[in-house]
Amino acid sequence: MNIELTDMEFRRLLDMVYIGNWILNSTRGDDRLPDYDHVESKIFAQCVKAGMPALFEIRNGEVLPSAAFEDGGIHEAIMDYEDTVFFEILAEELARKDMDFEPVTAENYEELADRIDGYIAEFEENGVENITLDK
């Protein structure tokens, strides 16, 4: 298979491959999905042909994203995504708790959405500052 990409498209592909593999493997410890590591390695090996040697390195005979790539802002993008997902899930769980975890129906969907929006607005304004837990 051959895919024609501009340098900028290839650079974006590197970001997407790294992010995808990060999501799939970063929390798995020793139980990584090696097929995804292999694809990431193959894609990053193309940096030589693309004239981007600073974006990969070889460790233990394996082509990996370089420290320069990893330190270049990609983790900030991942953290932004994780923060958004965290607050969206938290808002929905709190809203569903407020409604005693009733199944979502056409009748209560608007109420649930309004509660979620209220929590999201709170989190946008104050983060987790106002969250307390009663024991």
Beta strands, then each sheet from edge to edge (+ up, - down):
strand 1: 56-59
strand 2: 62-65
sheet 1: 1+ 2-
end
